[in-house]
Amino acid sequence: MMNPENYLILAAILFSIGAVGVLVRRNALVAFMCVELMLNATNIVLVAGSHIHGGLDGQVATFFVMVVAAAEVVVGLAIIVSIFKTRRSTSVDDANLLKL
Amino acid sequence: MILLETIVEPVAATGMYAHLWLMIAVPALSAAVLLLAGRVSDAWGHLLATAAVIVSFGVALAVFTSMLINDPGVRRVSLPLYTWFSTGEWEFGVGLLVDQLSILFALLITGVGSLIHIYAIGYMAHDARRRRFFAYLNLFIAAMLVLVLADNYLVLFVGWEGVGLASYLLISFWQHKPAAAAAGVKALVMNRVGDLGMLIAIFTMLALFGSSSFAVVNAGVAEAPGFWVTVMGFALLLGACGKSAQVPLQAWLLDAMEGPTPVSALIHAATMVTAGVYLVVRSHAIFELAPIAQTAVVVVGTVTLLAGAWIGCAQDDIKKVLAGSTMSQIGYMMLAAGIGPAGYAFAIFHLLTHGFFKANMFLGAGSLMHGMHEGVDMRRYGALRTAMKVTFWTFAMGYLAIIGFPLFSGYFSKDHIIEAAFEHNLVVGLCALIGAGITAFYMTRLMLMTFFGERRWDEGVHPHESPKVMTIPLIVLAVFSVGAGIVMNNWIQGWLEPALGVHPHELSLVPTPVGLLTMAVVAVGVALSWFVFGRGPIPRVAPATRNPITLAGRNVLFADQANGLLFTGPTVATAHAVDVTDRVGIDGAADGTGRAFGGLSAMVRRVQSGYARSYALMMLFGVLAVGVVLILSQLG
């Protein structure tokens, strides 16, 4: 069996890539994919933890995260599509109407 | 010493006395009708008002007659009217008391009041608001009668305030003139200071005796603690000073001359301003047991008689000269009232004769103004004795009466006061004597500047004699100015004896040494005045002077400046300080807090940039920070 730390390192790398992606990319769709990446990194940590401790709690929590992520994708993509329809842009910086 | 046992108990009212209340009710009703009926009564309002006062005079005369007929033992009559209000153990009744003292006042008020009402029909003939003027005059008569006929201090105070209100309304009757409006307010405010004294006195009486009726107070004052009697004396004196324009509350009287001249004659010469003297004489039981307060009355009277005379010497406005003279003469009355039992009757005697001759001269001044296009500056008068004969001769009677020319009314009343003052204290006597000389000086100046010398009239002024409706009251008052003294001289002391509890002095018609001395001083005053004003032409503009005595006289002894410095200034400064504290301190704190939060919010707002990515970055940092804290706490 592989060293469980490797899973955690992979998760950390994926999470960091996701986080940096959200911060630096303007395209809403890419930012969205990065969010998914971070969520999945979290899932890896949960599953790895579950494996290490020999319980099923982490795996159950993973399902919750996946459901929430699916719901989020539905809502988020709908918002992005409607913004794109009105503004012809998917840049997150262009959507600043709420700024004072 | 006080002779309380000689003061007879009042008897119940019967016969004519039962109708006493009509004396007050008729003018009060007339005032109400005139004020409520409005323009409808414009045509006949002045006639109704005059008739109301004459009816009042008739009632007073009837009461006086029945007093004369009745035995002296039953001349003091009380007429309880109704219970005003009762609270706890106290019950306040409204009742009238007529005795030898108050009937003289009632006769003066209604008698001189009637003449002045008649005079005012002519004087105010061209005023659009004549009806209102007469309504106020009636209101004044009613209030003044309440004042002198009340049987307790509380009802007296109602009348006291009533005359104050009427005085205010009439001084500022020509309200379109800012000076008149300001003068009314000034009189009202300065009288409030005196009213404070009245209230303190009444409250003290209620606390000590449980009643403010004259009978209870006079009976109980002998057993009252001396300190509180003195407090009452001083408080009453303060009230008297306010109403009677005595130093230190004298400054309002000269400004009060802004009112129409009949008002000056009735309120600010003959009746209302003498209410203070009435108060002191009526409260003689209190003052006799408070020697310090009594001395204060003498001092106030002496100072005022000199101050008023001083002012009278330097003013050029004929009404203001007469106002200064009024102050001075009331000073004589106060002095007499403060001397004690020896002076009461003389105070009242002088009050009555002064009421006649000063009303006469004020109405004469009004007649002059009528002929001179409302001009009041004596430097623009001159040589009027031929143009206005009746006015001149009646005025001359008043003049001879006030300077104390032998056998005229002032000769008797003032000489008695000077004599009593000499018996009381040499310094006071000398002051009174000097006052008589100054009186002769400024009154002669007034006569010379007004009726003699050459014409100094303004362009287009053609003096003419006033109509009969104005000259007849003048003639009647002139007759009284001449004769009132000799008629009352031997009678008044005996008449007032039961009311004041004082035995009459022997009076001789042969002049005493003091009397001769007074005559000599008066002659010197007249001669000096002729020497200064009678020989050469009088400049049409008051010559500039650096003489401090003249300057002080022209500026009314700097009373306004002193009041401003001592009272108005600090009050205004305090108000200003409070205002600044409110605006800077309290508003500043409230506004500052708001502004601080506003500024903070403006700074915090910058964070809300609207860029989703910067929010995300912040969130990341936040999460990192929370994570670091959690890990560190785990380690610890």
Interface residues (C-beta under 8 A of the other chain):
Chain A: A19 V22 L23 V24 R26 A31 V92 D93 A95 N96 L97 L98 K99 L100
Chain B: R605 Q608 S609 G610 Y611 A612 R613 A616 L617 L620
